[in-house]
Amino acid sequence: MFRIELLTHGNQKKEDRILWALQGRFQHGKIKLKTASWNPALVDEASGFPSSLVHDDLIDSLAYIDQLAVVPYESDLEYDDGYTPMDAVAGY
């Protein structure tokens, strides 16, 4: 069974939500960019943030993805399959 969680801005200002979600993860190396054509645009947005003169769509979407990474998924099933996460951040 799938569990669907709606993403929300939590009544926070966009600037606060993005900074809270991404700043620490980038500082501690938890987010790493692989080679992609959109990387320069992401770095441009991040380096100009916060500014009303710069687009922030990429970092805003990355902040919403952060919500997916921290949503606790608990199962109603009670069984022990011996599963132990190898990576605390990724959960697998």
Secondary structure, 3 states (H helix, E strand, C coil): CCCCCCCCCCCCCHHHHHHHHHHHHHHCCCCCCCCCCCHHHHHHHHHHCCCCCCCCHHHHHHHHHHHHHHCCCCCCCCCCCCCCCCCCCCCC
